[in-house]
Amino acid sequence: MSVVLHLDTEAWREHLRSVAEQTPGLVPVAKGNGYGFGLERLAQEAALLGSDVLAVGTQQEIARVRAGGWQGDVVVLTPWSPADGPEVLHDQKVVSTIGRLDDLEAARRENPTARVVVEVMTSMRRHGLPVEDLPKVSQRLGELGLEGWTIHLPMVAADRLGEARALSAAALAAVRTPLWLSHLTEQEYATLAGEVSVVTRLRVGTRLWLGAPATRRTTARVLDVHPVRRGERIGYWQRRMPSDGWVVVVAGGTANGIALEAPTAAATLRQRVLAVATGSMEAAGLALGPYTIAGKKRFFVEPPHMQSSLVFLPGACSIAIGDEVPVELRLTTATVDRIDG
């Protein structure tokens, strides 16, 4: 079994340095599966960039980035609640996000000197205090170490900079403290940073770690190849083959994040048409896989297995056991067997 991420490390690091140089106040984000690289690897790369703080998604990820050698501050993006326990509030290298007034008071009771950022509700409608509650924060802080306001913006919006400006103004009118932002372009961030008279930080994940696709490629090993005849039944689900050809068994399956479904992000008419077309093929028992063989993406014979997949190659055989074929992975959900680089 082998699904491999091949990385041109020096070119990738040059991209990371470029983003860091163009983003004063950069806060690298290392969460989930580490954008395909692993949390420990991202912690090492953030340290090489000279970052002073690293953002993680959950409390449980703190140990992972520290295992990677991270020694600086960590900000946890998922808001803290009493159900999470008090331990993290006593770690003076951790900055906890607070998204509710009641939780702000609970954090103060657990540790009056805990370090926190308070989240402002945006049009994301995920976490945070509504604008009308922002003035109440100063009354409930006590000795808490308020590190700033955090504003998590949508990735697509008609006037994202306008929303950032309005929410920043409301937050700073309540308490003048640094602003922590996300999902602004470099230009939007530079514009806003130049308009406010407080320290600004920009959290960046996808654009930082995955913003240079030419620096990487992913491949899967061919594990087996079998000739099949039209009408022959094969696989777990004994589906009939549409024509003579070959069943290619390739490394990678659901355990690697291959062909896992998620709600579509289609927003334009063209994207919706493509989504409908893809759905129609799947309804007919045809699902195009992420594996490229002989220059074309090939159809799955059936849903991927845990660690391997069956794909159909019509016509003459142009592949051999042990070959490495390109596989297109969504690295935010993928788990590779090995990283070369």
VENGIQUI-V931225 format. One line per field, one symbol per residue. phi: phi as a letter, one per 40 degrees, with the letter a starting at -180 (. if undefined). psi: psi as a letter, one per 20 degrees, with the letter a starting at -180 (. if undefined). burial: # if it has 9 or more other C-alpha atoms within 8 Angstrom, else .. A space follows every 50 residues. Layout:
# VENGIQUI-V931225
phi = ???
psi = ???
burial = ???
This chain:
# VENGIQUI-V931225
phi = .abbccbcdcccccccccccccbdgcbcbbagcgfgcgcccccccccccg ccabcbcbdccdcccccchcbccbbcccdcbdccgcdcccccbbbccbba ccccccccccadbccabbcbcbccfbbhccdccdcccccbcgcdcccicb bbcccbacacccccccccccccccacadbbbagccdccccccdccbbbcb bbcbbdcccbcbdccaabbbcccabbcbbdgccagdbfccccacibcbcb chacccgcgccadccdbcccccccccccccccccgbbccccbbfgbcbcc caddccbabbbbbcgccbabdgcbbcbcbcccbcbccabch
psi = poopoppngghghhgghggghinpjpoqporcjkkiiqhgghgghhhhij qiqpprgrhhighghhhjjpiaqppphpqqrhiirighiioijpoqppiq ghhghhghhgoijqpqqppppaihlfrrpqhiigiighijgcjqnoirqp ooqqhpqgmghggggghgggghhgporqpprqkqrhggghgghiiqkrpq qoppfghghjimhiiqqqrqqphqppqqqpipprrhjlqppirqbpppoq qpbhhjjpkpqrpqjphrgghhghgggghhghhjjooprjpppliqqqqq hrqqagjrqpqpoqbqpkqqpiqpqppoqoiijqoqhqpo.
burial = ########...#..###.##..#..###################.##.#. #.######..##.###.###..#####.####...#.##....######. #.######..##.#########....###.#..##.##.##..#.##### ####.....##.###.##.###.##.########...##..##....#.# #####..###.#..###########..###.#.##...###..####### #########...........##..#..#..##...##.#####...#### ##.#.#########......#...###.#..#####..#..
